[in-house]
C-alpha cells in the first residue's frame, strides 16, 4: 500500500498544533504517518458506507499541517465544501465522507492516543491476515487428521497439515493482492497481465519468505505433531496450529510494517508547493 507522493515530515512545525481525527469517540493521530481512509481492507480508518471508495482519501503529515487528499469518485467534503484540491486541515474542521462525519481536533497528549494507534495497527493486521488465516486453519486441522488417519503416521499428518495450510493461505493472499493490483492498474488506465503478477509475488516473498521458510520446515510440523500427540484430535491440531502462528507472525508483522514505512519515503517535492490539483496519487504496486 503506497501513500500519496507528497513529502512527509516526522512532525508538524512547532507553530502547527498536533491534530487528531475523531470518528465518534475514536481518535486517529494525524502526525505519525499517512492515514488511509476507505472501505478496502488496506485502509487504516475503515468506513463501510456504500458511497466510500476502497481507498477514498489520505491524510498526510506535512510541514504545514495534515494534508487531506481526496482520490475517490464519490467525493470528500470539508466544512460543507467538496474537496477539489489537496487541503490543509485545521482544528475545528469537519470532514464528511459518505454518511460519516469526522472532526478535526487538537490532540490530547494522553495514553488514549497511543493505545488507539496500537488498536489501529491491530485492526490493520486483522483485516490483512484474518480472512485467509481462518480458512487456512480449517484446512490445516482437517489435513493433519485425515493424513494421520490414512497413513498412521504422526509425522506425515503434521507435514501434510503444514503444506495444505500454506497452499490455501498464500493462494488467498496472492489472489487478493493480484485483484487489488489489477484494480489499481485499471484506475490508471493501464492493462494488467501476467508480467504484472511478478511484483505481487515478489512483495509476498519479501513479507513472508524468512518466516515461512523456518515455519514450514520446522516450527509448524513440530507444533502440529506435538498437539496431536499430547492433546489429540481436532483440539490438539488446532492448539498446535495456534502455537506455530505465534512464532510465525512476529517477524511477519515487523516486515509488513517496514514495507509500509518504506512505501512512505519522502518524495522530492516540498508539500507546501504541492497543494494543487496537480498533486499526484500513487496506487499500490
Secondary structure, DSSP 8 states (H G I E B T S, - for coil): ----S----SS--TTS--EEEEETTEEEESSSS-EEEESSTT-SEE---TTS-TT-EEEE--TTS-EEEE--SS-EEETTEE--S-EE--TT-EEEETTEEEEEEE---SHHHHHHHHHHHHHHHHHHHHHHHHHHHHHHHHHHHHHHHHH--HHHHHHHHHHHHHHHHHHHHHHHHHHHHHHHHHHTT----GGGHHHHHHHHHHHHHHHHHHIIIIIHHHHHHHHHHHT-HHHHHHHHHHHHHHHHHHHHHHHHHHHHHHHT---SS-GGG--STT-------
